[in-house]
Amino acid sequence: MKIKLRQQIEEIVSLTDEEFEWVLSHFEQKAFKKHHLIIQQGDYVQYDYFVAKGLMKAARISPEGKEHIIHFAMENWWITDPEAFHYGTKASLSVDCLEDAIVFSLTLENKEKMCRDLQKMEYFFRKKTTAGYIALQKRIMCFISSNASDRYHHLLEQYPALIQRIPKTMIASYLGVSRETLSRLIPA
């Protein structure tokens, strides 16, 4: 599994074997079962997670009990509650395993140490953060300027492999539509 982490990093920066072993020493590999809640809304967040295998979702549960899915993370994606992780506040999101998962977890202390001591890693995380920010901006723009059908087709185009792995109720929650509306959007 560590090869997946190395490939993820080396899409942006190249590392020597020694550098990668040093970087790897800052992560902890963990395995979680399907339905395991790795971050619970209201708790403090200790880790940012790189998903080597599996599928997760980040969601917020409203006071009325309605789930609002913020994003998914499958192989080679990162997931956490960024505000809680970086600012030490309580999580406003929960992160749940939708499949059995293997992750590399990273504490904020270790992330900052890597960024401070190896400029390549600072550059890597800056590029990943920028890409995540742009993806979030595109999602927000799609939400405010597109109808449900356009949002669904955009999701299909952008993440075709993801759609096959997620129940329709979760797709509906992610798109901000009812399950019934989603059913009308999906061709028979």
QUIKASUL-V989272 format. One line per field, one symbol per residue. psi: psi as a letter, one per 20 degrees, with the letter a starting at -180 (. if undefined). burial: 1 if it has 9 or more other ideal C-beta (glycine too) atoms within 8 Angstrom, else 0. A space follows every 50 residues. Layout:
# QUIKASUL-V989272
psi=???
burial=???
This chain:
# QUIKASUL-V989272
psi=hhhggggggihgqqqrgggghgghiiqppqpqqpjpohpppirqphqqpp ohpaprqpqpprhijppopgrroapjrqqaogggghikrqpiqqpqpirq qproqpqhghghgghhiohhhggghgggggghggggghgggggijqrggg gghgggghmhhghiipqhhhggghikrrhggghhhpq.
burial=10011111110010100011011101101001000111101000101111 11111111111000001110011101111110011000001011111101 11111101011011100101111110110001000000000110010101 11011100000110110101111110100011001000
